[in-house]
């Protein structure tokens, strides 16, 4: 983890003091409880699963559609943490399926249900079909599993949100903002807490994860030079989820206290640091073609071609923020975690219209991207969709 911390400009685990001061309470809650982690084979899901496992729960079940990632999760846990007396089992199931519904109906119930499943990429908004699946995963599956948690007597439901839900400019962030409205609606039935995240360094599919793949394949690195992001380590992502799930009050939204003057980094800065950590000097190229052509030449000199560009793709926010000026904050409870204190406020009619409109589109078997954007605009008053006509899949 030290190598990742150096890369993102920090020298210590962000939540170490908060974890240490609450460790006894966290451990007692875990040891006395039964857990279900949905989406537990993704990067954040694996991290929070390991945090729970390390504290010896009564029962820990993990559900995910990625069979291969689930196998790696089990191998990782067995090779690092070993075994526990409580039950630990994984299930390769889609949380949106009737198979999952049968699974829940035939279980004795869980004390804590943590949902880490999500479509998380801005690039997912390029076509109407992926957008509809994003609505399914990020909104409707969340509402369904929260309803199931309430019905089966769960003490708490946790679901991960995103920093992109604060003043959203893309459909992914907007989908999570709508999800937060659904959480507020369901919070009268079962206590809920959530967290807005920074970028998780080297998480599956992230740009930093892609840097590893590009170097493995002798390919150039590419990154925007004007997009600034906060970063946390995979372990920190698991710790933030655990703290929110176990210690958050109903409707609390946790976020990392990061300083915009110290912790907001451009992707191009990260690329240069990353190459230096691998023993290479970054050589900036004027075009994608030049960057592709010079890998062999520069690699022999312990240098690596990079292509940096000004961002011009749809939905790309220039900087990240965790909260808006209209949200009520508690910045005193934790050392490195801020808390948004939510009330059960939502536009019930707007949520019903949202559900009814999506169902009508599905029944007719056709919908357009613009129809979905218009529906999101009608549901989120502050939504300022950033449309440029260009998408990340058109970049190197």
C-alpha positions in Angstrom: 0.0 0.0 0.0 3.0 2.3 0.6 3.7 2.4 -3.1 0.2 3.5 -3.9 0.2 6.1 -1.2 3.4 7.6 -2.6 1.9 7.7 -6.0 -1.2 9.6 -4.8 0.9 12.0 -2.7 0.2 10.8 0.8 2.4 9.0 3.4 -0.2 7.5 5.7 -3.5 5.6 5.6 -6.2 8.2 5.6 -8.5 6.5 8.1 -6.0 4.9 10.4 -6.8 7.0 13.4 -10.6 6.6 13.0 -10.3 2.9 12.6 -8.0 2.6 15.6 -10.3 4.7 17.8 -13.4 2.6 16.8 -11.8 -0.8 16.4 -13.3 -2.4 19.5 -16.9 -1.3 18.5 -16.3 -2.4 14.9 -15.0 -5.8 15.9 -17.8 -6.5 18.3 -20.4 -5.5 15.7 -18.8 -7.8 13.1 -18.4 -10.8 15.4 -22.0 -10.7 16.5 -23.5 -10.3 13.0 -24.4 -11.9 9.7 -23.4 -10.1 6.5 -24.4 -10.2 2.9 -22.1 -8.3 0.4 -23.6 -7.8 -3.0 -21.1 -7.0 -5.8 -18.4 -8.3 -3.5 -16.0 -9.4 -6.2 -15.4 -5.8 -7.6 -12.4 -3.8 -6.3 -14.3 -2.0 -3.5 -16.4 -5.1 -2.8 -13.3 -7.2 -2.3 -11.8 -4.6 0.0 -14.8 -4.4 2.3 -15.3 -8.2 2.2 -11.7 -8.5 3.5 -12.3 -5.9 6.2 -15.4 -7.9 7.4 -13.6 -11.3 7.2 -10.6 -10.0 9.2 -12.9 -9.3 12.1 -14.4 -12.8 12.2 -18.2 -12.4 11.5 -20.8 -15.0 12.4 -21.6 -15.4 8.7 -20.3 -13.7 5.5 -22.0 -14.4 2.2 -20.7 -12.7 -1.0 -22.7 -12.4 -4.2 -21.3 -11.3 -7.6 -21.8 -12.1 -11.3 -18.1 -12.3 -11.9 -17.2 -15.9 -11.3 -13.5 -15.3 -12.0 -13.2 -12.4 -9.7 -15.0 -14.4 -7.0 -12.4 -17.2 -7.3 -9.6 -14.6 -6.9 -11.3 -13.1 -3.9 -11.4 -16.5 -2.1 -7.8 -17.3 -3.1 -6.7 -13.9 -1.8 -8.6 -14.3 1.5 -7.3 -17.9 2.1 -3.8 -16.9 1.2 -3.7 -13.8 3.4 -6.3 -14.1 6.2 -6.9 -17.8 6.2 -10.1 -19.1 7.9 -12.7 -18.1 10.4 -15.1 -20.1 12.6 -18.1 -18.4 11.1 -19.5 -19.4 7.7 -17.9 -17.8 4.6 -19.5 -18.6 1.2 -19.6 -17.0 -2.2 -22.4 -17.2 -4.8 -22.0 -16.4 -8.5 -25.5 -14.8 -8.9 -26.9 -11.7 -10.6 -28.6 -9.6 -7.9 -31.2 -8.5 -10.4 -32.3 -12.0 -11.2 -35.1 -14.2 -10.0 -32.4 -16.6 -8.9 -31.2 -14.0 -6.4 -34.8 -13.5 -5.2 -35.1 -17.2 -4.5 -31.7 -17.1 -2.7 -32.9 -14.3 -0.4 -36.3 -16.0 0.2 -34.6 -19.2 1.3 -32.0 -17.6 3.6 -32.5 -17.0 7.3 -31.8 -13.2 6.8 -28.8 -11.0 7.4 -28.1 -8.3 9.9 -26.2 -6.1 7.4 -26.6 -6.0 3.7 -23.9 -4.1 1.8 -24.4 -3.4 -1.9 -21.3 -2.6 -3.8 -22.6 -3.4 -7.3 -22.6 -0.5 -9.8 -21.9 0.5 -13.3 -19.3 3.1 -12.5 -17.9 4.4 -15.8 -18.7 7.7 -17.4 -18.1 5.9 -20.7 -21.2 3.8 -20.0 -23.5 6.7 -21.1 -22.6 6.5 -24.8 -25.6 4.3 -25.9 -29.2 3.9 -24.7 -28.9 0.2 -23.9 -25.9 0.4 -21.6 -27.6 3.4 -20.0 -30.7 1.3 -19.3 -28.6 -1.4 -17.7 -27.0 1.3 -15.6 -30.5 2.4 -14.4 -31.2 -1.3 -13.6 -28.0 -1.8 -11.6 -27.5 1.5 -9.9 -31.2 2.3 -9.1 -33.7 -0.5 -9.5 -31.6 -3.3 -8.2 -30.6 -1.1 -5.2 -34.2 -0.4 -4.4 -35.2 -4.0 -4.8 -32.4 -5.3 -2.5 -33.1 -2.6 0.0 -36.8 -3.7 0.0 -35.7 -7.3 0.5 -33.4 -6.2 3.4 -36.3 -4.5 5.1 -38.6 -7.5 4.6 -36.1 -10.0 6.0 -35.3 -7.9 9.1 -31.9 -6.4 8.3 -30.5 -4.0 10.9 -28.8 -1.9 8.2 -28.5 -1.5 4.5 -25.4 0.1 3.0 -25.0 1.1 -0.6 -22.0 2.8 -2.2 -22.6 6.1 -4.0 -20.1 8.4 -5.8 -18.6 11.8 -5.6 -20.0 12.3 -9.1 -23.5 12.4 -7.5 -22.7 15.9 -6.1 -23.7 18.4 -8.7 -23.7 15.7 -11.4 -22.7 16.4 -15.0 -22.8 12.9 -16.3 -25.4 10.1 -16.4 -23.4 7.8 -14.1 -23.3 10.4 -11.4 -26.9 11.3 -12.0 -28.0 7.7 -11.7 -26.3 7.6 -8.3 -28.0 10.8 -7.3 -31.4 9.3 -8.2 -30.3 6.2 -6.3 -29.8 8.4 -3.2 -33.4 9.7 -3.5 -34.6 6.1 -3.6 -32.5 5.3 -0.5 -34.2 8.2 1.3 -37.6 6.9 0.3 -36.8 3.4 1.6 -35.0 4.6 4.7 -38.3 4.7 6.6 -38.5 0.9 6.3 -34.9 0.0 7.0 -31.9 2.1 8.3 -29.6 3.0 5.5 -26.2 4.6 5.1 -24.0 5.3 2.2 -20.6 6.8 1.1 -19.4 9.0 -1.7 -16.0 8.0 -3.0 -12.9 9.3 -4.5 -11.2 7.4 -7.3 -10.0 4.0 -5.9 -6.4 3.7 -7.2 -5.9 0.7 -9.4 -9.5 -0.5 -9.1 -10.7 -2.7 -12.0 -11.2 -0.7 -15.1 -9.8 2.6 -13.7 -7.2 4.6 -15.6 -4.4 3.5 -13.2 -5.4 -0.1 -13.7 -5.2 0.5 -17.4 -1.6 1.9 -17.0 -0.6 -1.6 -15.7 -2.2 -3.2 -18.7 -0.7 -0.8 -21.2 2.8 -1.4 -20.0 2.3 -5.2 -19.9 1.4 -4.9 -23.6 4.1 -2.4 -24.6 1.6 0.3 -25.3 1.7 4.1 -24.5 0.0 5.8 -21.6 -2.7 8.4 -22.3 -4.5 10.7 -19.9 -6.3 14.1 -19.7 -4.1 16.9 -18.4 -7.0 19.1 -17.1 -9.1 16.7 -15.1 -8.4 16.6 -11.4 -9.4 13.7 -9.1 -9.1 12.6 -5.5 -7.7 9.1 -4.8 -7.9 6.6 -2.1 -6.3 3.2 -1.8 -8.3 -0.1 -2.1 -7.9 -0.7 1.6 -9.2 2.8 2.4 -12.2 2.2 0.2 -13.0 -0.9 2.3 -12.5 0.9 5.6 -14.8 3.8 4.5 -17.6 1.3 3.6 -17.2 -0.6 6.9 -17.3 2.6 8.9 -20.4 3.9 7.2 -22.2 0.5 7.3 -21.6 -0.2 10.9 -21.3 3.3 12.5 -23.4 5.5 10.2 -26.8 6.6 11.5 -29.9 6.3 9.3 -29.5 8.3 6.1 -25.9 9.3 6.9 -23.6 9.7 3.9 -19.9 9.3 4.6 -17.1 10.9 2.5 -13.3 11.2 2.9 -11.9 14.5 4.2 -9.5 15.3 1.4 -8.0 18.8 0.8 -8.5 20.1 -2.7 -5.3 22.1 -2.5 -3.2 19.0 -1.6 -5.1 16.0 -2.8 -6.7 16.9 -6.1 -4.3 15.5 -8.8 -4.5 15.5 -12.6 -4.3 12.2 -14.4 -1.3 13.4 -16.3 0.5 14.1 -12.9 -0.4 10.5 -11.8 0.9 9.1 -15.1 4.3 10.8 -14.7 4.6 9.6 -11.1 3.5 6.1 -12.1 6.2 5.8 -14.7 8.8 7.1 -12.3 7.8 4.4 -9.8 8.4 1.8 -12.5 11.8 3.3 -13.3 10.8 5.1 -16.6 10.9 8.7 -17.7 7.7 10.0 -19.3 8.2 11.4 -22.8 5.3 13.5 -24.0 4.1 12.9 -27.5 2.2 15.3 -29.8 -0.3 12.7 -31.0 -1.7 9.2 -30.4 0.1 8.0 -33.6 3.5 9.2 -32.3 2.9 7.7 -28.9 2.1 4.3 -30.5 5.1 4.4 -32.8 7.7 5.2 -30.2 7.2 2.5 -27.5 10.0 0.3 -28.7 12.5 3.1 -29.2 11.9 4.8 -25.9 11.5 1.6 -23.8 15.1 0.7 -24.6 16.2 4.0 -23.0 14.1 3.4 -19.9 11.6 6.0 -21.1 7.9 5.7 -22.0 5.7 7.6 -24.5 2.7 9.4 -23.0 -0.1 11.3 -24.8 -1.7 14.0 -22.7 -4.8 15.9 -23.9 -7.4 18.5 -22.9 -10.6 16.7 -22.0 -13.4 17.1 -24.5 -15.6 14.0 -23.9 -19.2 13.9 -22.7 -19.8 13.9 -18.9 -16.2 14.5 -17.8 -16.2 16.8 -14.8 -13.1 19.0 -14.4 -12.8 18.4 -10.6 -14.4 16.3 -7.9 -16.5 17.4 -4.9 -18.1 15.3 -2.2 -21.0 17.6 -1.1 -22.9 20.6 -2.1 -23.6 23.9 -0.3 -27.2 22.8 0.4 -26.2 19.7 2.3 -25.9 19.6 6.1 -22.4 18.4 7.3 -21.0 16.9 10.5 -17.2 17.4 10.2 -16.5 16.8 13.9 -17.4 13.2 14.6 -14.4 11.6 12.8 -10.9 12.6 12.2 -10.8 11.9 8.4 -14.4 11.3 7.5 -17.1 13.9 6.9 -20.7 13.0 7.3 -23.7 14.4 5.3 -26.7 14.4 7.6 -29.7 13.7 5.4 -33.4 14.0 6.1 -35.9 11.7 4.4 -36.6 14.3 1.8 -37.4 13.4 -1.8 -39.9 14.2 -4.5 -42.2 11.1 -4.3 -44.1 12.1 -7.4 -40.9 12.5 -9.4 -39.6 9.1 -8.3 -43.0 7.5 -9.3 -42.8 9.2 -12.7 -39.3 8.0 -13.1 -40.3 4.4 -12.4 -43.4 4.5 -14.6 -41.5 6.1 -17.5 -38.7 3.6 -17.5 -41.3 0.7 -17.3 -43.2 2.2 -20.3 -40.0 2.4 -22.3 -39.2 -1.2 -21.5 -42.6 -2.4 -22.4 -42.5 -0.8 -25.8 -39.0 -2.3 -26.3 -37.3 0.8 -27.6 -36.0 4.1 -26.1 -33.4 6.7 -27.1 -30.5 8.1 -25.2 -32.0 11.6 -25.3 -35.2 10.3 -23.8 -33.2 9.0 -20.8 -31.3 12.3 -20.5 -34.5 14.2 -20.5 -36.0 12.0 -17.8 -32.9 12.4 -15.7 -33.1 16.2 -16.1 -36.8 16.1 -15.0 -35.9 14.0 -11.9 -32.8 16.0 -10.7 -33.3 19.7 -10.7 -29.5 20.4 -10.4 -28.5 18.1 -13.2 -26.2 19.9 -15.7 -25.5 17.2 -18.2 -22.2 17.9 -20.1 -22.7 16.8 -23.7 -19.9 17.2 -26.2 -20.8 14.6 -28.8 -17.5 12.8 -28.0 -16.9 9.8 -25.8 -14.0 8.1 -24.0 -14.2 5.1 -26.3 -12.9 7.4 -29.0 -9.7 8.0 -27.1 -6.5 5.8 -26.9 
